[in-house]
Amino acid sequence: MSDGRRLLPCRIPINTLRDWFKEEDSDPLDLFEDYQDEIEDAAGRRYARDGIANGVINLGDQDFA
């Protein structure tokens, strides 16, 4: 995602992708591409709430609840 000035890397565990988007056997890259808007929305909320730690926005299950 971007904060308007720079790209901010995000990390999301494969299990979180598969659990939240209900596609257990899908390739993680395909899941990311299919749900990129939702993932970026979650990353934006996390960034607004917590900022960025160690140069990465780490997403987890709680970010999609």
N, C-alpha and C positions, 0 to 999 in steps of 0.2 A: 504494500500500500504506500501511499504518499501523504506527507503532511503539507503538501503544496510547495515545498522547497526541496525535499529530498525523498528518495525511496527508503522505506523502512521495512526491513526484512521481517517476515513472520514465520513462525514455526507452529505446526499443528501435528500432533501424533496421528499416525495412520489409523489407530483404533478409534480415535475421536471422529475422524472422517467417516469411517465405516459405520460406527454406531449412530451418529446423528443423521446421516444421509441414507441409512438403511440399505446399504449395498455392500454386503460382507465380502463378496468375491471380486469386486471391481478393482481395477488398477488405481492406485492412489493418485497418479497424475491425471487420469481421466476424471476421477472424483473432484479433484481440485478445479479442473477446467469447467466441469459441469456446474459446480457450486461456487465459483470464484466470487460472485457478487455477495453471496451470503457470508462467505469467509472474510471478505474484505470489510463487510459491515461489522462483523464481530470484532475484527482487529481494530477498526476505528473506535468502537465502544471501549475496548480494552485500553487502547492508547489514551483516549480522553479521560478515562478513569484512573489509570495507573502509570501512564507515560511508558517509557521504553527502558528496559533493564538489560545491561550488557549488550546493547546494540541490537536486540531482537525482541519482537513482541511474541511471547509464548502464549498460544491459545490452548485451552483445554475444554473439557465438557461444560464447565461452568459458564463459559463464554457463549454458549449456544442455548442456554436454558431460558 
